[in-house]
Amino acid sequence: MDDVTHLQQKIEIAFNNPALLKSVLIHSSYINEKAGMGLDSNERLEFLGDAVLGLVIAQKLFQDFPQSTEGELTRLRSALVRRETLAHIAATINLGEYLVMGKGEEGGGGRNKQANLAGALEALIGAIYLDQNIGVVRNFILKLFGQEIYKQAHLGINTDYKSILQEVIQAEHQIAPSYHLIEATGPDHAKQFVVEVREGNNILARGIGKSKKIAEMEAARAVLESLNKHISPKQN
């Protein structure tokens, strides 16, 4: 049984155009090693899938949390579509096993890299949207993300990790944490920002996100988790 057939069975979606699903699995490193073969990587599908995912998640949150503010919904959506969450969800369907990548990328643990898993999941969403319809892809997304939506909502859609961290550090050390942009990489449609949160000159953690603000929030959340602090919702 080939990988495309097996993956269709796993996700319970039969593609009208299996070649589209094959494109989902092609990592750019494979294209670089097979130049001239006329193949395309999954990056364009990733771009489309990112937009489709954002729309479906935003609609779901809008419907399910009618009392939440725009800021609260934005924070919850950001937690659901961040790289770490996408990689975790991709791993639940073993998406990394199906990727076609260059020898160097595979040798470097490429099948388990968060960026590769997250990108492949977005590409898969984009391909399902093109091959089927918005209803099919919506059901697919909500089935995969159902538990994660519940988990994030349970944590508190209005949890402000930066404010909580500031309170914790100021209470213990009388100094406010500071945030520093380390790098911004990737194409415009899939920018990734890396931010460090520091206490004085001491680096506490790093956060990654699709905006500087999201990366800062992720950095703060990482510190709180490492400190084993109880995170309770904080009202704006």
C-alpha positions as CSV (number, residue, x, y, z in Angstrom):
1,M,0.0,0.0,0.0
2,D,1.5,3.4,-1.0
3,D,1.8,6.3,1.4
4,V,-0.9,8.3,-0.3
5,T,-3.5,5.5,-0.1
6,H,-2.6,4.8,3.6
7,L,-2.8,8.5,4.5
8,Q,-6.3,8.8,2.9
9,Q,-7.5,5.9,5.0
10,K,-6.0,7.4,8.1
11,I,-7.7,10.8,7.6
12,E,-10.9,9.1,6.2
13,I,-10.9,11.3,3.1
14,A,-10.7,9.9,-0.5
15,F,-9.1,12.5,-2.7
16,N,-10.5,13.1,-6.2
17,N,-7.0,14.1,-7.2
18,P,-4.4,12.0,-5.4
19,A,-1.6,13.9,-7.0
20,L,-2.7,16.9,-4.9
21,L,-2.2,14.9,-1.7
22,K,1.3,13.8,-3.0
23,S,2.2,17.5,-3.2
24,V,1.3,17.9,0.5
25,L,4.1,15.5,1.4
26,I,6.9,17.0,-0.6
27,H,9.3,19.0,1.6
28,S,11.3,21.8,0.0
29,S,14.6,20.0,0.8
30,Y,13.6,17.2,-1.5
31,I,13.0,19.7,-4.3
32,N,16.4,21.1,-3.7
33,E,18.0,17.7,-4.2
34,K,15.9,16.9,-7.2
35,A,16.2,20.1,-9.1
36,G,15.0,19.9,-12.7
37,M,12.3,17.3,-12.1
38,G,9.5,19.8,-12.3
39,L,8.2,19.0,-8.8
40,D,6.6,21.5,-6.4
41,S,7.0,21.5,-2.6
42,N,4.1,21.8,-0.2
43,E,4.8,25.5,0.5
44,R,2.0,27.0,-1.7
45,L,-0.5,24.6,-0.2
46,E,0.8,25.6,3.3
47,F,0.0,29.2,2.5
48,L,-3.6,28.3,1.5
49,G,-4.1,26.0,4.4
50,D,-3.0,28.6,6.9
51,A,-5.7,30.9,5.7
52,V,-8.4,28.2,5.6
53,L,-7.4,27.0,9.1
54,G,-7.6,30.5,10.5
55,L,-11.1,31.1,9.0
56,V,-12.5,27.8,10.3
57,I,-11.0,28.3,13.8
58,A,-12.1,31.9,14.0
59,Q,-15.7,30.9,13.0
60,K,-15.8,28.1,15.6
61,L,-14.6,30.4,18.4
62,F,-17.0,33.2,17.3
63,Q,-19.9,30.8,17.5
64,D,-19.0,28.9,20.7
65,F,-17.8,31.9,22.8
66,P,-20.4,34.7,22.2
67,Q,-19.5,36.5,25.4
68,S,-15.8,36.8,24.6
69,T,-14.1,39.9,23.5
70,E,-12.1,40.3,20.3
71,G,-8.9,40.3,22.3
72,E,-9.9,37.1,24.1
73,L,-10.8,35.3,20.9
74,T,-7.6,36.4,19.3
75,R,-5.5,35.0,22.1
76,L,-7.3,31.7,21.9
77,R,-7.0,31.5,18.1
78,S,-3.3,32.2,18.4
79,A,-2.8,29.4,20.9
80,L,-4.6,27.0,18.5
81,V,-2.8,27.9,15.3
82,R,0.7,28.3,16.7
83,R,3.5,26.1,15.4
84,E,3.7,23.9,18.5
85,T,0.0,23.1,18.5
86,L,0.0,22.3,14.8
87,A,3.0,20.1,15.2
88,H,1.4,18.2,18.1
89,I,-1.8,17.7,16.1
90,A,0.1,16.6,13.0
91,A,1.9,14.0,15.2
92,T,-1.5,12.5,16.2
93,I,-2.0,11.4,12.6
94,N,1.7,10.5,12.2
95,L,2.0,13.0,9.3
96,G,5.8,13.1,9.6
97,E,6.0,9.5,8.6
98,Y,4.7,10.3,5.1
99,L,6.9,13.3,4.3
100,V,9.2,13.1,1.3
101,M,12.4,15.1,2.1
102,G,16.0,15.4,1.3
103,K,18.6,13.1,2.8
104,G,20.1,15.9,4.8
105,E,16.8,17.1,6.3
106,E,15.8,13.6,7.2
107,G,19.2,12.8,8.7
108,G,18.8,15.9,10.9
109,G,15.5,14.7,12.3
110,G,13.3,16.5,9.8
111,R,10.3,14.2,10.3
112,N,10.0,15.3,13.9
113,K,10.7,19.0,13.4
114,Q,7.8,21.2,14.5
115,A,8.2,23.5,11.5
116,N,7.9,20.6,9.0
117,L,5.0,19.0,10.8
118,A,3.1,22.3,11.2
119,G,3.7,23.2,7.6
120,A,2.6,19.7,6.3
121,L,-0.6,19.9,8.3
122,E,-1.4,23.4,6.9
123,A,-0.6,22.0,3.4
124,L,-3.0,19.1,4.0
125,I,-5.7,21.4,5.0
126,G,-5.2,23.5,1.9
127,A,-5.2,20.4,-0.3
128,I,-8.5,19.1,1.2
129,Y,-10.1,22.5,0.7
130,L,-9.1,22.4,-3.0
131,D,-10.0,18.8,-3.6
132,Q,-13.2,18.7,-1.6
133,N,-15.1,21.7,-0.3
134,I,-15.2,24.0,2.7
135,G,-17.6,21.7,4.5
136,V,-15.3,18.7,4.3
137,V,-12.2,20.6,5.4
138,R,-14.2,22.3,8.2
139,N,-15.2,18.9,9.6
140,F,-11.7,17.6,9.3
141,I,-10.2,20.6,11.2
142,L,-12.8,20.5,14.0
143,K,-12.3,16.8,14.4
144,L,-8.6,17.2,14.8
145,F,-8.7,20.3,16.9
146,G,-11.7,19.5,19.1
147,Q,-9.8,18.4,22.2
148,E,-7.3,21.2,21.8
149,I,-10.0,23.8,21.6
150,Y,-11.5,22.4,24.8
151,K,-8.1,22.4,26.5
152,Q,-7.2,26.0,25.6
153,A,-10.7,27.2,26.6
154,H,-10.4,25.4,29.9
155,L,-7.1,27.2,30.5
156,G,-9.0,30.5,30.0
157,I,-9.4,32.3,26.8
158,N,-8.6,35.5,28.5
159,T,-5.4,34.4,30.2
160,D,-2.8,37.1,29.9
161,Y,0.5,35.3,30.4
162,K,2.6,38.4,30.2
163,S,0.7,40.2,32.9
164,I,0.8,37.1,35.2
165,L,4.6,36.7,34.6
166,Q,5.1,40.3,35.4
167,E,3.3,40.0,38.7
168,V,5.2,36.8,39.6
169,I,8.7,38.3,38.9
170,Q,8.0,41.7,40.4
171,A,6.7,40.1,43.6
172,E,9.8,37.9,43.9
173,H,12.6,40.2,42.5
174,Q,11.1,43.7,42.2
175,I,12.0,43.8,38.5
176,A,9.8,43.7,35.4
177,P,10.6,41.1,32.7
178,S,11.7,42.5,29.3
179,Y,11.1,41.1,25.9
180,H,13.7,41.1,23.1
181,L,13.1,40.2,19.4
182,I,15.8,37.7,18.4
183,E,14.9,37.0,14.8
184,A,12.1,37.1,12.2
185,T,12.3,34.4,9.5
186,G,10.3,32.9,6.7
187,P,8.3,34.3,3.8
188,D,5.8,37.1,4.4
189,H,2.8,34.8,4.5
190,A,4.4,32.5,7.1
191,K,6.6,34.8,9.2
192,Q,8.0,33.4,12.4
193,F,9.1,35.6,15.2
194,V,11.5,34.5,18.0
195,V,11.4,36.5,21.2
196,E,13.4,36.1,24.4
197,V,12.0,37.1,27.8
198,R,14.6,38.2,30.3
199,E,14.9,39.1,34.0
200,G,17.7,41.6,33.9
201,N,20.5,39.9,31.9
202,N,19.1,36.4,32.6
203,I,17.3,34.7,29.7
204,L,14.2,33.0,31.1
205,A,12.7,31.5,27.9
206,R,12.0,31.9,24.2
207,G,8.7,32.1,22.4
208,I,7.8,31.6,18.8
209,G,4.8,33.1,17.0
210,K,3.4,34.5,13.8
211,S,3.7,38.0,15.3
212,K,6.0,39.6,17.8
213,K,3.1,39.9,20.3
214,I,2.2,36.2,20.0
215,A,5.9,35.3,20.5
216,E,6.1,37.4,23.6
217,M,3.0,35.7,25.0
218,E,4.4,32.3,24.2
219,A,7.7,33.2,25.9
220,A,5.8,34.3,29.1
221,R,3.7,31.1,29.0
222,A,6.9,29.0,28.8
223,V,8.4,30.7,31.8
224,L,5.2,30.2,33.9
225,E,5.1,26.5,32.9
226,S,8.8,26.0,33.9
227,L,8.1,27.7,37.2
228,N,5.0,25.4,37.7
229,K,2.9,28.4,38.5
230,H,-0.8,28.1,38.6
231,I,-2.1,30.0,35.7
232,S,-5.6,31.4,36.3
233,P,-7.6,33.6,33.9
234,K,-6.9,37.3,34.2
235,Q,-9.7,39.7,33.2
236,N,-8.7,42.7,31.1
